[in-house]
Amino acid sequence: MLIALRGLLGYRPDQTGFIVILETHLEIAMTGRICNVQRNKDRCGCTYPGCSRQGYCCDCIHYHWKHKELPGCLFPEDAEKTYDRSLKYFIEVWSKKLGKK
């Protein structure tokens, strides 16, 4: 794969001899990746109406983590429906569910 990418990406060897893809070119490398949007949507447990990130798990995780939250798919079904995605609520819900608190 690296050989195929050499002509497309900026790269350089680091001190250990490993190839480091330059950050500015990382997005180009990822454009060839296939996101299984329909399969992700079928599996998605998020019930938030009109969510534009359903099926786009990478975008969803990025959005929620930026807000110090976790995606709805990581919450039990009843907890997900509250739309409280906070880390505090996640720990509270799973602690109770697992009998830790």
MIRO-467644 format. One record per atom (N, C-alpha, C, O): z, x, y; atom name; residue number from 1. Coordinates in steps of 0.1 Angstrom, whole numbers. Atoms other than C-alpha are relative to their C-alpha. Example, Ala and Ser with C-alpha at 12.3 -4.5 7.8 and 13.67 -1.06 7.14 Angstrom:
2
<pt Z="0" X="9" Y="-12" atom="N" nr="1"/>
<pt Z="78" X="123" Y="-45" atom="CA" nr="1"/>
<pt Z="0" X="9" Y="12" atom="C" nr="1"/>
<pt Z="7" X="19" Y="12" atom="O" nr="1"/>
<pt Z="0" X="-9" Y="-11" atom="N" nr="2"/>
<pt Z="71" X="137" Y="-11" atom="CA" nr="2"/>
<pt Z="8" X="-8" Y="11" atom="C" nr="2"/>
<pt Z="9" X="-3" Y="22" atom="O" nr="2"/>
//
This chain:
101
<pt Z="0" X="8" Y="-12" atom="N" nr="1"/>
<pt Z="0" X="0" Y="0" atom="CA" nr="1"/>
<pt Z="0" X="9" Y="13" atom="C" nr="1"/>
<pt Z="-7" X="5" Y="22" atom="O" nr="1"/>
<pt Z="-1" X="-9" Y="-12" atom="N" nr="2"/>
<pt Z="8" X="28" Y="24" atom="CA" nr="2"/>
<pt Z="-14" X="6" Y="3" atom="C" nr="2"/>
<pt Z="-17" X="6" Y="15" atom="O" nr="2"/>
<pt Z="14" X="-6" Y="-3" atom="N" nr="3"/>
<pt Z="-27" X="43" Y="20" atom="CA" nr="3"/>
<pt Z="-8" X="-11" Y="7" atom="C" nr="3"/>
<pt Z="-16" X="-7" Y="16" atom="O" nr="3"/>
<pt Z="8" X="11" Y="-7" atom="N" nr="4"/>
<pt Z="-42" X="9" Y="29" atom="CA" nr="4"/>
<pt Z="4" X="-2" Y="14" atom="C" nr="4"/>
<pt Z="-4" X="-6" Y="22" atom="O" nr="4"/>
<pt Z="-5" X="2" Y="-14" atom="N" nr="5"/>
<pt Z="-20" X="7" Y="60" atom="CA" nr="5"/>
<pt Z="-2" X="11" Y="9" atom="C" nr="5"/>
<pt Z="-1" X="10" Y="21" atom="O" nr="5"/>
<pt Z="1" X="-12" Y="-9" atom="N" nr="6"/>
<pt Z="-26" X="42" Y="73" atom="CA" nr="6"/>
<pt Z="-10" X="-2" Y="11" atom="C" nr="6"/>
<pt Z="-7" X="2" Y="22" atom="O" nr="6"/>
<pt Z="10" X="2" Y="-10" atom="N" nr="7"/>
<pt Z="-58" X="32" Y="91" atom="CA" nr="7"/>
<pt Z="4" X="-11" Y="10" atom="C" nr="7"/>
<pt Z="-1" X="-11" Y="21" atom="O" nr="7"/>
<pt Z="-4" X="12" Y="-8" atom="N" nr="8"/>
<pt Z="-41" X="1" Y="105" atom="CA" nr="8"/>
<pt Z="12" X="2" Y="9" atom="C" nr="8"/>
<pt Z="13" X="-3" Y="20" atom="O" nr="8"/>
<pt Z="-13" X="-2" Y="-7" atom="N" nr="9"/>
<pt Z="-7" X="13" Y="116" atom="CA" nr="9"/>
<pt Z="2" X="13" Y="6" atom="C" nr="9"/>
<pt Z="-4" X="23" Y="1" atom="O" nr="9"/>
<pt Z="-5" X="-13" Y="-6" atom="N" nr="10"/>
<pt Z="9" X="40" Y="137" atom="CA" nr="10"/>
<pt Z="11" X="4" Y="-10" atom="C" nr="10"/>
<pt Z="20" X="-4" Y="-12" atom="O" nr="10"/>
<pt Z="-11" X="-5" Y="9" atom="N" nr="11"/>
<pt Z="31" X="61" Y="114" atom="CA" nr="11"/>
<pt Z="2" X="15" Y="2" atom="C" nr="11"/>
<pt Z="-6" X="21" Y="8" atom="O" nr="11"/>
<pt Z="-2" X="-15" Y="0" atom="N" nr="12"/>
<pt Z="47" X="95" Y="112" atom="CA" nr="12"/>
<pt Z="10" X="3" Y="-10" atom="C" nr="12"/>
<pt Z="19" X="-6" Y="-14" atom="O" nr="12"/>
<pt Z="-10" X="-4" Y="9" atom="N" nr="13"/>
<pt Z="67" X="114" Y="87" atom="CA" nr="13"/>
<pt Z="13" X="3" Y="7" atom="C" nr="13"/>
<pt Z="13" X="9" Y="18" atom="O" nr="13"/>
<pt Z="-12" X="-4" Y="-6" atom="N" nr="14"/>
<pt Z="104" X="118" Y="95" atom="CA" nr="14"/>
<pt Z="5" X="13" Y="-6" atom="C" nr="14"/>
<pt Z="-3" X="19" Y="-13" atom="O" nr="14"/>
<pt Z="-4" X="-14" Y="4" atom="N" nr="15"/>
<pt Z="125" X="149" Y="88" atom="CA" nr="15"/>
<pt Z="1" X="1" Y="-16" atom="C" nr="15"/>
<pt Z="0" X="12" Y="-21" atom="O" nr="15"/>
<pt Z="-1" X="0" Y="14" atom="N" nr="16"/>
<pt Z="129" X="139" Y="51" atom="CA" nr="16"/>
<pt Z="-13" X="-1" Y="-7" atom="C" nr="16"/>
<pt Z="-14" X="0" Y="-19" atom="O" nr="16"/>
<pt Z="13" X="1" Y="6" atom="N" nr="17"/>
<pt Z="92" X="135" Y="46" atom="CA" nr="17"/>
<pt Z="-4" X="-15" Y="-3" atom="C" nr="17"/>
<pt Z="-16" X="-17" Y="-7" atom="O" nr="17"/>
<pt Z="4" X="14" Y="2" atom="N" nr="18"/>
<pt Z="93" X="97" Y="44" atom="CA" nr="18"/>
<pt Z="-8" X="-5" Y="12" atom="C" nr="18"/>
<pt Z="-7" X="0" Y="23" atom="O" nr="18"/>
<pt Z="8" X="6" Y="-10" atom="N" nr="19"/>
<pt Z="68" X="77" Y="63" atom="CA" nr="19"/>
<pt Z="7" X="-10" Y="8" atom="C" nr="19"/>
<pt Z="13" X="-19" Y="1" atom="O" nr="19"/>
<pt Z="-7" X="10" Y="-8" atom="N" nr="20"/>
<pt Z="82" X="57" Y="92" atom="CA" nr="20"/>
<pt Z="-10" X="-7" Y="8" atom="C" nr="20"/>
<pt Z="-18" X="-2" Y="16" atom="O" nr="20"/>
<pt Z="10" X="9" Y="-8" atom="N" nr="21"/>
<pt Z="61" X="28" Y="105" atom="CA" nr="21"/>
<pt Z="6" X="-2" Y="14" atom="C" nr="21"/>
<pt Z="18" X="-6" Y="15" atom="O" nr="21"/>
<pt Z="-5" X="1" Y="-13" atom="N" nr="22"/>
<pt Z="65" X="28" Y="142" atom="CA" nr="22"/>
<pt Z="2" X="-15" Y="3" atom="C" nr="22"/>
<pt Z="-6" X="-24" Y="0" atom="O" nr="22"/>
<pt Z="-5" X="14" Y="-2" atom="N" nr="23"/>
<pt Z="83" X="-4" Y="154" atom="CA" nr="23"/>
<pt Z="-11" X="-8" Y="7" atom="C" nr="23"/>
<pt Z="-12" X="-20" Y="4" atom="O" nr="23"/>
<pt Z="10" X="8" Y="-8" atom="N" nr="24"/>
<pt Z="54" X="-14" Y="178" atom="CA" nr="24"/>
<pt Z="-11" X="-5" Y="-10" atom="C" nr="24"/>
<pt Z="-18" X="-14" Y="-6" atom="O" nr="24"/>
<pt Z="11" X="4" Y="9" atom="N" nr="25"/>
<pt Z="31" X="-17" Y="148" atom="CA" nr="25"/>
<pt Z="6" X="-9" Y="-12" atom="C" nr="25"/>
<pt Z="-2" X="-13" Y="-20" atom="O" nr="25"/>
<pt Z="-5" X="7" Y="11" atom="N" nr="26"/>
<pt Z="55" X="-35" Y="124" atom="CA" nr="26"/>
<pt Z="-5" X="-14" Y="0" atom="C" nr="26"/>
<pt Z="-7" X="-20" Y="-11" atom="O" nr="26"/>
<pt Z="5" X="13" Y="0" atom="N" nr="27"/>
<pt Z="44" X="-69" Y="135" atom="CA" nr="27"/>
<pt Z="-14" X="-1" Y="-6" atom="C" nr="27"/>
<pt Z="-17" X="-11" Y="-13" atom="O" nr="27"/>
<pt Z="14" X="-1" Y="6" atom="N" nr="28"/>
<pt Z="8" X="-60" Y="126" atom="CA" nr="28"/>
<pt Z="1" X="0" Y="-15" atom="C" nr="28"/>
<pt Z="-7" X="-7" Y="-22" atom="O" nr="28"/>
<pt Z="-2" X="-1" Y="15" atom="N" nr="29"/>
<pt Z="20" X="-51" Y="91" atom="CA" nr="29"/>
<pt Z="4" X="-13" Y="-6" atom="C" nr="29"/>
<pt Z="0" X="-16" Y="-17" atom="O" nr="29"/>
<pt Z="-6" X="12" Y="5" atom="N" nr="30"/>
<pt Z="38" X="-84" Y="87" atom="CA" nr="30"/>
<pt Z="-10" X="-11" Y="1" atom="C" nr="30"/>
<pt Z="-8" X="-22" Y="-6" atom="O" nr="30"/>
<pt Z="9" X="11" Y="-1" atom="N" nr="31"/>
<pt Z="8" X="-105" Y="97" atom="CA" nr="31"/>
<pt Z="-7" X="-3" Y="-13" atom="C" nr="31"/>
<pt Z="-12" X="-14" Y="-15" atom="O" nr="31"/>
<pt Z="7" X="2" Y="12" atom="N" nr="32"/>
<pt Z="-7" X="-100" Y="63" atom="CA" nr="32"/>
<pt Z="9" X="-7" Y="-11" atom="C" nr="32"/>
<pt Z="5" X="-11" Y="-22" atom="O" nr="32"/>
<pt Z="-9" X="7" Y="9" atom="N" nr="33"/>
<pt Z="24" X="-116" Y="47" atom="CA" nr="33"/>
<pt Z="-2" X="-15" Y="-1" atom="C" nr="33"/>
<pt Z="-5" X="-21" Y="10" atom="O" nr="33"/>
<pt Z="2" X="14" Y="2" atom="N" nr="34"/>
<pt Z="21" X="-151" Y="33" atom="CA" nr="34"/>
<pt Z="13" X="-7" Y="0" atom="C" nr="34"/>
<pt Z="22" X="-4" Y="-8" atom="O" nr="34"/>
<pt Z="-12" X="8" Y="0" atom="N" nr="35"/>
<pt Z="48" X="-176" Y="42" atom="CA" nr="35"/>
<pt Z="-3" X="-13" Y="-7" atom="C" nr="35"/>
<pt Z="-13" X="-20" Y="-3" atom="O" nr="35"/>
<pt Z="3" X="12" Y="8" atom="N" nr="36"/>
<pt Z="50" X="-204" Y="17" atom="CA" nr="36"/>
<pt Z="7" X="-12" Y="7" atom="C" nr="36"/>
<pt Z="17" X="-17" Y="3" atom="O" nr="36"/>
<pt Z="-6" X="10" Y="-9" atom="N" nr="37"/>
<pt Z="57" X="-230" Y="44" atom="CA" nr="37"/>
<pt Z="3" X="-13" Y="-7" atom="C" nr="37"/>
<pt Z="14" X="-19" Y="-6" atom="O" nr="37"/>
<pt Z="-2" X="13" Y="7" atom="N" nr="38"/>
<pt Z="52" X="-261" Y="22" atom="CA" nr="38"/>
<pt Z="11" X="1" Y="-10" atom="C" nr="38"/>
<pt Z="19" X="-8" Y="-11" atom="O" nr="38"/>
<pt Z="-11" X="-2" Y="10" atom="N" nr="39"/>
<pt Z="74" X="-248" Y="-6" atom="CA" nr="39"/>
<pt Z="13" X="1" Y="7" atom="C" nr="39"/>
<pt Z="23" X="-5" Y="3" atom="O" nr="39"/>
<pt Z="-12" X="-2" Y="-8" atom="N" nr="40"/>
<pt Z="100" X="-238" Y="20" atom="CA" nr="40"/>
<pt Z="5" X="-14" Y="5" atom="C" nr="40"/>
<pt Z="17" X="-17" Y="5" atom="O" nr="40"/>
<pt Z="-4" X="13" Y="-6" atom="N" nr="41"/>
<pt Z="99" X="-273" Y="36" atom="CA" nr="41"/>
<pt Z="5" X="-9" Y="-11" atom="C" nr="41"/>
<pt Z="15" X="-17" Y="-9" atom="O" nr="41"/>
<pt Z="-5" X="8" Y="12" atom="N" nr="42"/>
<pt Z="103" X="-289" Y="1" atom="CA" nr="42"/>
<pt Z="14" X="3" Y="-4" atom="C" nr="42"/>
<pt Z="22" X="-5" Y="-8" atom="O" nr="42"/>
<pt Z="-14" X="-5" Y="3" atom="N" nr="43"/>
<pt Z="135" X="-268" Y="-4" atom="CA" nr="43"/>
<pt Z="10" X="-2" Y="11" atom="C" nr="43"/>
<pt Z="22" X="-1" Y="9" atom="O" nr="43"/>
<pt Z="-8" X="-1" Y="-12" atom="N" nr="44"/>
<pt Z="148" X="-271" Y="31" atom="CA" nr="44"/>
<pt Z="10" X="-12" Y="0" atom="C" nr="44"/>
<pt Z="6" X="-24" Y="-1" atom="O" nr="44"/>
<pt Z="-10" X="10" Y="-1" atom="N" nr="45"/>
<pt Z="181" X="-290" Y="34" atom="CA" nr="45"/>
<pt Z="4" X="-5" Y="14" atom="C" nr="45"/>
<pt Z="13" X="-13" Y="15" atom="O" nr="45"/>
<pt Z="-3" X="4" Y="-13" atom="N" nr="46"/>
<pt Z="181" X="-293" Y="71" atom="CA" nr="46"/>
<pt Z="-5" X="-14" Y="4" atom="C" nr="46"/>
<pt Z="-16" X="-18" Y="1" atom="O" nr="46"/>
<pt Z="3" X="13" Y="-4" atom="N" nr="47"/>
<pt Z="182" X="-328" Y="84" atom="CA" nr="47"/>
<pt Z="-1" X="-2" Y="15" atom="C" nr="47"/>
<pt Z="-2" X="-14" Y="20" atom="O" nr="47"/>
<pt Z="1" X="1" Y="-14" atom="N" nr="48"/>
<pt Z="180" X="-320" Y="121" atom="CA" nr="48"/>
<pt Z="-14" X="-6" Y="4" atom="C" nr="48"/>
<pt Z="-24" X="0" Y="1" atom="O" nr="48"/>
<pt Z="13" X="6" Y="-3" atom="N" nr="49"/>
<pt Z="153" X="-344" Y="135" atom="CA" nr="49"/>
<pt Z="-9" X="8" Y="9" atom="C" nr="49"/>
<pt Z="-4" X="13" Y="19" atom="O" nr="49"/>
<pt Z="10" X="-7" Y="-8" atom="N" nr="50"/>
<pt Z="122" X="-327" Y="149" atom="CA" nr="50"/>
<pt Z="2" X="15" Y="0" atom="C" nr="50"/>
<pt Z="-4" X="21" Y="9" atom="O" nr="50"/>
<pt Z="-1" X="-15" Y="1" atom="N" nr="51"/>
<pt Z="132" X="-292" Y="139" atom="CA" nr="51"/>
<pt Z="-13" X="7" Y="-2" atom="C" nr="51"/>
<pt Z="-20" X="4" Y="-11" atom="O" nr="51"/>
<pt Z="13" X="-7" Y="1" atom="N" nr="52"/>
<pt Z="102" X="-270" Y="146" atom="CA" nr="52"/>
<pt Z="0" X="12" Y="-10" atom="C" nr="52"/>
<pt Z="-10" X="18" Y="-12" atom="O" nr="52"/>
<pt Z="-1" X="-11" Y="9" atom="N" nr="53"/>
<pt Z="115" X="-243" Y="122" atom="CA" nr="53"/>
<pt Z="1" X="-3" Y="-14" atom="C" nr="53"/>
<pt Z="1" X="6" Y="-23" atom="O" nr="53"/>
<pt Z="-1" X="4" Y="14" atom="N" nr="54"/>
<pt Z="116" X="-263" Y="90" atom="CA" nr="54"/>
<pt Z="-12" X="6" Y="-7" atom="C" nr="54"/>
<pt Z="-24" X="5" Y="-3" atom="O" nr="54"/>
<pt Z="11" X="-7" Y="8" atom="N" nr="55"/>
<pt Z="96" X="-243" Y="64" atom="CA" nr="55"/>
<pt Z="-2" X="14" Y="5" atom="C" nr="55"/>
<pt Z="-8" X="22" Y="-3" atom="O" nr="55"/>
<pt Z="2" X="-14" Y="-5" atom="N" nr="56"/>
<pt Z="97" X="-211" Y="85" atom="CA" nr="56"/>
<pt Z="14" X="6" Y="0" atom="C" nr="56"/>
<pt Z="20" X="8" Y="11" atom="O" nr="56"/>
<pt Z="-14" X="-5" Y="2" atom="N" nr="57"/>
<pt Z="129" X="-196" Y="71" atom="CA" nr="57"/>
<pt Z="3" X="12" Y="9" atom="C" nr="57"/>
<pt Z="14" X="13" Y="14" atom="O" nr="57"/>
<pt Z="-2" X="-12" Y="-9" atom="N" nr="58"/>
<pt Z="125" X="-163" Y="90" atom="CA" nr="58"/>
<pt Z="3" X="-4" Y="14" atom="C" nr="58"/>
<pt Z="13" X="2" Y="20" atom="O" nr="58"/>
<pt Z="-2" X="5" Y="-14" atom="N" nr="59"/>
<pt Z="123" X="-181" Y="123" atom="CA" nr="59"/>
<pt Z="13" X="-7" Y="1" atom="C" nr="59"/>
<pt Z="21" X="-5" Y="11" atom="O" nr="59"/>
<pt Z="-12" X="8" Y="0" atom="N" nr="60"/>
<pt Z="152" X="-204" Y="114" atom="CA" nr="60"/>
<pt Z="12" X="10" Y="0" atom="C" nr="60"/>
<pt Z="22" X="8" Y="8" atom="O" nr="60"/>
<pt Z="-11" X="-9" Y="1" atom="N" nr="61"/>
<pt Z="175" X="-175" Y="104" atom="CA" nr="61"/>
<pt Z="1" X="8" Y="13" atom="C" nr="61"/>
<pt Z="12" X="9" Y="18" atom="O" nr="61"/>
<pt Z="0" X="-8" Y="-12" atom="N" nr="62"/>
<pt Z="165" X="-155" Y="135" atom="CA" nr="62"/>
<pt Z="6" X="-9" Y="11" atom="C" nr="62"/>
<pt Z="15" X="-4" Y="19" atom="O" nr="62"/>
<pt Z="-5" X="9" Y="-10" atom="N" nr="63"/>
<pt Z="172" X="-185" Y="158" atom="CA" nr="63"/>
<pt Z="15" X="-2" Y="-1" atom="C" nr="63"/>
<pt Z="22" X="-1" Y="9" atom="O" nr="63"/>
<pt Z="-14" X="3" Y="2" atom="N" nr="64"/>
<pt Z="206" X="-194" Y="143" atom="CA" nr="64"/>
<pt Z="9" X="12" Y="2" atom="C" nr="64"/>
<pt Z="19" X="12" Y="8" atom="O" nr="64"/>
<pt Z="-8" X="-12" Y="-1" atom="N" nr="65"/>
<pt Z="218" X="-158" Y="140" atom="CA" nr="65"/>
<pt Z="2" X="4" Y="15" atom="C" nr="65"/>
<pt Z="12" X="9" Y="19" atom="O" nr="65"/>
<pt Z="0" X="-4" Y="-14" atom="N" nr="66"/>
<pt Z="209" X="-152" Y="177" atom="CA" nr="66"/>
<pt Z="11" X="-8" Y="7" atom="C" nr="66"/>
<pt Z="17" X="-4" Y="17" atom="O" nr="66"/>
<pt Z="-10" X="9" Y="-6" atom="N" nr="67"/>
<pt Z="233" X="-181" Y="185" atom="CA" nr="67"/>
<pt Z="14" X="1" Y="-8" atom="C" nr="67"/>
<pt Z="22" X="-8" Y="-7" atom="O" nr="67"/>
<pt Z="-12" X="-2" Y="8" atom="N" nr="68"/>
<pt Z="260" X="-167" Y="161" atom="CA" nr="68"/>
<pt Z="3" X="-12" Y="-9" atom="C" nr="68"/>
<pt Z="14" X="-17" Y="-11" atom="O" nr="68"/>
<pt Z="-1" X="11" Y="10" atom="N" nr="69"/>
<pt Z="253" X="-195" Y="136" atom="CA" nr="69"/>
<pt Z="-7" X="3" Y="-13" atom="C" nr="69"/>
<pt Z="-13" X="14" Y="-14" atom="O" nr="69"/>
<pt Z="7" X="-1" Y="13" atom="N" nr="70"/>
<pt Z="239" X="-200" Y="101" atom="CA" nr="70"/>
<pt Z="-9" X="-12" Y="-1" atom="C" nr="70"/>
<pt Z="-5" X="-23" Y="4" atom="O" nr="70"/>
<pt Z="9" X="11" Y="2" atom="N" nr="71"/>
<pt Z="210" X="-222" Y="90" atom="CA" nr="71"/>
<pt Z="7" X="-11" Y="-8" atom="C" nr="71"/>
<pt Z="16" X="-9" Y="-16" atom="O" nr="71"/>
<pt Z="-5" X="11" Y="7" atom="N" nr="72"/>
<pt Z="218" X="-257" Y="77" atom="CA" nr="72"/>
<pt Z="-1" X="1" Y="-15" atom="C" nr="72"/>
<pt Z="8" X="-5" Y="-22" atom="O" nr="72"/>
<pt Z="2" X="-1" Y="15" atom="N" nr="73"/>
<pt Z="205" X="-248" Y="42" atom="CA" nr="73"/>
<pt Z="12" X="7" Y="-7" atom="C" nr="73"/>
<pt Z="13" X="6" Y="-19" atom="O" nr="73"/>
<pt Z="-12" X="-7" Y="6" atom="N" nr="74"/>
<pt Z="237" X="-227" Y="37" atom="CA" nr="74"/>
<pt Z="12" X="-8" Y="-1" atom="C" nr="74"/>
<pt Z="22" X="-4" Y="-7" atom="O" nr="74"/>
<pt Z="-11" X="9" Y="0" atom="N" nr="75"/>
<pt Z="260" X="-256" Y="42" atom="CA" nr="75"/>
<pt Z="-1" X="-10" Y="-11" atom="C" nr="75"/>
<pt Z="-12" X="-14" Y="-15" atom="O" nr="75"/>
<pt Z="0" X="12" Y="9" atom="N" nr="76"/>
<pt Z="270" X="-283" Y="17" atom="CA" nr="76"/>
<pt Z="-7" X="-12" Y="7" atom="C" nr="76"/>
<pt Z="-6" X="-13" Y="19" atom="O" nr="76"/>
<pt Z="8" X="11" Y="-6" atom="N" nr="77"/>
<pt Z="250" X="-315" Y="22" atom="CA" nr="77"/>
<pt Z="8" X="-8" Y="10" atom="C" nr="77"/>
<pt Z="3" X="-11" Y="21" atom="O" nr="77"/>
<pt Z="-8" X="8" Y="-10" atom="N" nr="78"/>
<pt Z="278" X="-334" Y="39" atom="CA" nr="78"/>
<pt Z="3" X="7" Y="13" atom="C" nr="78"/>
<pt Z="3" X="2" Y="24" atom="O" nr="78"/>
<pt Z="-3" X="-8" Y="-11" atom="N" nr="79"/>
<pt Z="287" X="-306" Y="62" atom="CA" nr="79"/>
<pt Z="-13" X="3" Y="9" atom="C" nr="79"/>
<pt Z="-12" X="4" Y="21" atom="O" nr="79"/>
<pt Z="13" X="-3" Y="-7" atom="N" nr="80"/>
<pt Z="250" X="-299" Y="71" atom="CA" nr="80"/>
<pt Z="-3" X="-11" Y="10" atom="C" nr="80"/>
<pt Z="-8" X="-9" Y="21" atom="O" nr="80"/>
<pt Z="3" X="11" Y="-8" atom="N" nr="81"/>
<pt Z="247" X="-334" Y="85" atom="CA" nr="81"/>
<pt Z="8" X="-1" Y="13" atom="C" nr="81"/>
<pt Z="5" X="-9" Y="22" atom="O" nr="81"/>
<pt Z="-8" X="-1" Y="-12" atom="N" nr="82"/>
<pt Z="273" X="-326" Y="112" atom="CA" nr="82"/>
<pt Z="-7" X="8" Y="11" atom="C" nr="82"/>
<pt Z="-5" X="6" Y="23" atom="O" nr="82"/>
<pt Z="8" X="-9" Y="-9" atom="N" nr="83"/>
<pt Z="248" X="-301" Y="128" atom="CA" nr="83"/>
<pt Z="9" X="11" Y="6" atom="C" nr="83"/>
<pt Z="4" X="17" Y="15" atom="O" nr="83"/>
<pt Z="-8" X="-12" Y="-5" atom="N" nr="84"/>
<pt Z="277" X="-277" Y="134" atom="CA" nr="84"/>
<pt Z="-4" X="12" Y="-9" atom="C" nr="84"/>
<pt Z="0" X="12" Y="-21" atom="O" nr="84"/>
<pt Z="5" X="-12" Y="8" atom="N" nr="85"/>
<pt Z="261" X="-244" Y="123" atom="CA" nr="85"/>
<pt Z="9" X="12" Y="3" atom="C" nr="85"/>
<pt Z="5" X="23" Y="-1" atom="O" nr="85"/>
<pt Z="-8" X="-12" Y="-4" atom="N" nr="86"/>
<pt Z="289" X="-222" Y="136" atom="CA" nr="86"/>
<pt Z="6" X="7" Y="-12" atom="C" nr="86"/>
<pt Z="8" X="2" Y="-23" atom="O" nr="86"/>
<pt Z="-6" X="-9" Y="11" atom="N" nr="87"/>
<pt Z="303" X="-193" Y="115" atom="CA" nr="87"/>
<pt Z="14" X="-6" Y="-4" atom="C" nr="87"/>
<pt Z="18" X="-6" Y="-16" atom="O" nr="87"/>
<pt Z="-14" X="5" Y="2" atom="N" nr="88"/>
<pt Z="338" X="-208" Y="119" atom="CA" nr="88"/>
<pt Z="-1" X="-12" Y="-9" atom="C" nr="88"/>
<pt Z="7" X="-13" Y="-19" atom="O" nr="88"/>
<pt Z="2" X="12" Y="8" atom="N" nr="89"/>
<pt Z="327" X="-241" Y="105" atom="CA" nr="89"/>
<pt Z="-4" X="3" Y="-15" atom="C" nr="89"/>
<pt Z="1" X="-3" Y="-24" atom="O" nr="89"/>
<pt Z="5" X="-5" Y="13" atom="N" nr="90"/>
<pt Z="308" X="-224" Y="76" atom="CA" nr="90"/>
<pt Z="12" X="5" Y="-9" atom="C" nr="90"/>
<pt Z="13" X="1" Y="-20" atom="O" nr="90"/>
<pt Z="-11" X="-6" Y="7" atom="N" nr="91"/>
<pt Z="339" X="-205" Y="66" atom="CA" nr="91"/>
<pt Z="10" X="-11" Y="-4" atom="C" nr="91"/>
<pt Z="16" X="-11" Y="-15" atom="O" nr="91"/>
<pt Z="-10" X="11" Y="3" atom="N" nr="92"/>
<pt Z="362" X="-236" Y="69" atom="CA" nr="92"/>
<pt Z="-5" X="-9" Y="-11" atom="C" nr="92"/>
<pt Z="3" X="-12" Y="-20" atom="O" nr="92"/>
<pt Z="5" X="9" Y="10" atom="N" nr="93"/>
<pt Z="339" X="-258" Y="49" atom="CA" nr="93"/>
<pt Z="0" X="6" Y="-14" atom="C" nr="93"/>
<pt Z="4" X="0" Y="-24" atom="O" nr="93"/>
<pt Z="1" X="-6" Y="13" atom="N" nr="94"/>
<pt Z="333" X="-233" Y="21" atom="CA" nr="94"/>
<pt Z="14" X="4" Y="-6" atom="C" nr="94"/>
<pt Z="16" X="4" Y="-18" atom="O" nr="94"/>
<pt Z="-14" X="-3" Y="4" atom="N" nr="95"/>
<pt Z="370" X="-223" Y="20" atom="CA" nr="95"/>
<pt Z="6" X="-12" Y="-7" atom="C" nr="95"/>
<pt Z="12" X="-11" Y="-18" atom="O" nr="95"/>
<pt Z="-6" X="13" Y="6" atom="N" nr="96"/>
<pt Z="380" X="-259" Y="14" atom="CA" nr="96"/>
<pt Z="-7" X="-3" Y="-13" atom="C" nr="96"/>
<pt Z="-1" X="-7" Y="-23" atom="O" nr="96"/>
<pt Z="7" X="4" Y="12" atom="N" nr="97"/>
<pt Z="352" X="-265" Y="-11" atom="CA" nr="97"/>
<pt Z="3" X="9" Y="-12" atom="C" nr="97"/>
<pt Z="2" X="4" Y="-23" atom="O" nr="97"/>
<pt Z="-3" X="-10" Y="11" atom="N" nr="98"/>
<pt Z="361" X="-234" Y="-31" atom="CA" nr="98"/>
<pt Z="15" X="1" Y="-3" atom="C" nr="98"/>
<pt Z="19" X="8" Y="-12" atom="O" nr="98"/>
<pt Z="-15" X="0" Y="3" atom="N" nr="99"/>
<pt Z="398" X="-242" Y="-30" atom="CA" nr="99"/>
<pt Z="7" X="12" Y="5" atom="C" nr="99"/>
<pt Z="18" X="16" Y="0" atom="O" nr="99"/>
<pt Z="-7" X="-12" Y="-5" atom="N" nr="100"/>
<pt Z="407" X="-212" Y="-9" atom="CA" nr="100"/>
<pt Z="9" X="-3" Y="11" atom="C" nr="100"/>
<pt Z="17" X="6" Y="15" atom="O" nr="100"/>
<pt Z="-9" X="3" Y="-12" atom="N" nr="101"/>
<pt Z="425" X="-230" Y="19" atom="CA" nr="101"/>
<pt Z="6" X="-14" Y="-2" atom="C" nr="101"/>
<pt Z="13" X="-19" Y="7" atom="O" nr="101"/>
//
